[in-house]
Amino acid sequence: MIDTGELGAHFAGLSTTVTIADEDGCIVFMNDRAIAHYADQGGEALIGTNLRDCHNPTSQEKIRQMYARHCAGDLSPTRYHEQRQDGTARSIVVIPITVEGQFRGIAELMWNERRELVHET
């Protein structure tokens, strides 16, 4: 189980949205940026709902596969990069959360990239 007690203190100042879901996909935490970003989909009311319900069928299948990988022991992060129609780019990183070595959920971080600040290596 994820202890949500201190998550706000840890993630409040990040310049990215942070959404955390438990091992069943239930959203247990959203920082202020995530609440504002998802306001048109319910904002803070999304806490307690299943993150799969917030996605289209294609994304739901990707989430199902990612959770299956994590439950099977592959705890590598997943990164998505989208080029949006307005020319902006968005990055999403999903990081598995473990407690005492066991998969207990995911942390999704999302931000809009400013191309002039992205350094390719």
Residue pairs with C-beta under 8 A, 6 or more apart in sequence:
1 22
1 99
1 104
2 20
2 22
2 28
2 29
2 97
2 99
2 104
2 105
4 20
4 28
4 29
7 20
7 29
7 31
8 29
8 31
11 18
11 29
11 31
12 31
12 32
14 31
14 33
14 109
15 33
15 111
16 33
16 109
16 110
16 111
17 30
17 31
17 33
17 34
17 37
17 38
17 108
17 109
17 110
17 111
18 29
18 30
18 31
18 33
18 34
18 107
18 108
18 109
19 27
19 29
19 30
19 31
19 34
19 38
19 51
19 107
19 108
19 110
20 27
20 28
20 29
20 30
20 97
20 105
20 106
20 107
20 108
21 27
21 28
21 50
21 51
21 105
21 106
21 108
22 28
22 104
22 105
23 67
23 71
23 103
23 104
23 105
24 50
25 50
25 51
25 52
25 63
25 67
26 48
26 49
26 50
26 51
27 46
27 47
27 48
27 49
27 50
27 51
28 47
28 48
28 105
29 47
30 38
30 43
30 44
30 46
30 47
34 110
35 43
35 44
36 43
37 110
38 46
38 54
41 54
42 49
46 54
51 63
51 108
52 60
52 63
52 64
55 63
66 78
66 94
66 106
67 106
69 76
70 96
70 103
70 106
71 103
73 103
75 96
75 98
75 103
76 96
77 93
77 94
77 95
77 96
78 93
78 94
79 91
79 92
79 93
79 94
80 91
80 92
80 93
80 94
81 89
81 90
81 91
81 92
82 89
82 90
82 91
82 92
83 89
84 90
88 112
88 113
89 112
89 113
89 115
89 118
90 110
90 111
90 112
90 113
91 110
91 111
91 113
92 108
92 109
92 110
93 108
93 109
93 110
94 106
94 107
94 108
94 109
95 106
95 107
95 108
95 109
96 103
96 105
96 106
97 103
97 104
97 105
97 106
97 107
98 104
